Structures are given as structure tokens and as C-alpha cells.
Amino acid sequence: MQNMSDISVLYEKLTAGQDTTECARSVDPLERSIFTVEREKIAIEKEKLVLEKERIAFEKEKCAAKSSLLGQSAVLLSTMPPNPEVQSPTVADYRRQKS
């Protein structure tokens, strides 16, 4: 592991805009690979979140489409003239069934 003075020197050079190649070479290869693995884990998690966000957007669109269809159906049903051949049950019919 790097000690704190190496890290502070690297930070100072980075903030000053100086060349940091010699500092980068002094980083332990094992530590570099650990950072790489962590970056890959973060990238995988980000991809999972993107996929989840897309799934949620799809579900949201699906619900909106269903809601729209239900609204259109309600409008159509309310504007249709009653069919004399088909009698819808009334409150009295339901009460008779319960008795």
C-alpha cells in the first residue's frame, strides 16, 4: 500500500497540473488491480441500474396504455345506446339474488 506522503505528493502534482507519470509508476500493481476490479464492479452495478430504469420505464408505458384503453372503453360504453335485447342487472336484481 502507498503511504500517505506518496498520495499527498501525487495529489499536489495533480492539482498543480504537473507531470504525474513517475507517481503513477510507483503505484503498487496489486493496488492498481484492486482499483480496476472496483471500477469494474461499479460499471456492472451502473449497467444493472440502467436496465432496471429501462424496465421501469417500460412498465410505466404499459400502465399508461392500459389506463388509456380503460378510459376509452368507459367513454364508448357511456355513449352507446342501450340494447333492448340485453338487460343489465339492476340493484333490485342483485337484492333478489341475495335473498
C-alpha positions in Angstrom: 0.0 0.0 0.0 1.1 3.5 -0.6 1.9 5.6 2.3 0.1 8.9 2.9 3.0 11.1 1.8 3.1 9.4 -1.7 -0.6 10.1 -2.0 -0.3 13.7 -0.9 2.6 14.3 -3.3 0.5 12.8 -6.2 -2.5 15.0 -5.2 -0.4 18.1 -5.1 1.1 17.4 -8.5 -2.3 16.6 -10.0 -3.8 19.8 -8.6 -0.8 21.8 -9.8 -1.1 20.4 -13.3 2.4 18.8 -13.2 3.5 15.6 -14.8 2.4 12.6 -12.6 3.9 9.7 -14.6 6.6 8.9 -12.1 4.0 8.9 -9.3 1.7 6.6 -11.3 4.6 4.2 -11.9 5.2 4.0 -8.2 1.7 2.6 -7.5 1.7 -1.0 -6.4 0.4 -3.3 -9.2 -1.7 -5.2 -6.8 -3.3 -2.0 -5.6 -3.9 -0.9 -9.2 -5.6 -4.2 -9.9 -7.8 -3.8 -6.8 -8.9 -0.4 -8.1 -9.6 -1.9 -11.6 -11.8 -4.6 -10.0 -13.7 -2.0 -8.0 -14.2 0.1 -11.2 -15.5 -3.0 -13.0 -17.9 -3.7 -10.1 -19.2 -0.2 -10.2 -19.6 -0.4 -14.0 -21.6 -3.6 -13.7 -23.8 -2.0 -11.0 -24.4 1.0 -13.2 -25.4 -1.3 -16.1 -27.8 -3.1 -13.8 -29.3 0.3 -12.8 -29.7 1.3 -16.4 -31.5 -1.9 -17.2 -33.8 -1.5 -14.2 -34.5 2.0 -15.2 -35.5 0.8 -18.7 -37.7 -1.9 -17.3 -39.5 0.6 -15.0 -40.0 3.0 -18.0 -41.5 0.1 -20.0 -43.8 -0.8 -17.1 -44.8 2.8 -16.8 -45.7 3.0 -20.5 -47.6 -0.3 -20.3 -49.7 1.0 -17.4 -50.4 4.3 -19.2 -51.6 2.4 -22.2 -53.9 0.2 -20.1 -55.2 3.3 -18.4 -55.8 5.0 -21.7 -57.7 1.9 -23.1 -59.8 1.8 -20.0 -60.7 5.4 -20.3 -61.6 4.9 -24.0 -63.7 1.9 -23.1 -65.6 3.9 -20.5 -66.3 6.7 -22.9 -67.5 4.2 -25.5 -69.8 2.4 -23.1 -71.2 5.7 -21.8 -72.1 6.9 -25.3 -73.6 3.6 -26.5 -77.4 3.4 -26.7 -78.9 0.7 -24.5 -79.5 -2.5 -26.3 -83.1 -3.7 -25.5 -82.1 -7.3 -26.1 -79.5 -7.2 -23.3 -80.7 -6.2 -20.0 -78.1 -5.3 -17.4 -78.8 -6.3 -13.9 -80.4 -3.7 -11.6 -80.0 -3.2 -7.9 -83.3 -4.9 -7.4 -82.0 -8.0 -9.3 -78.9 -8.2 -7.0 -81.1 -7.9 -3.9 -83.4 -10.7 -5.2 -80.3 -12.9 -5.8 -79.1 -12.3 -2.2 -82.5 -13.2 -0.7 
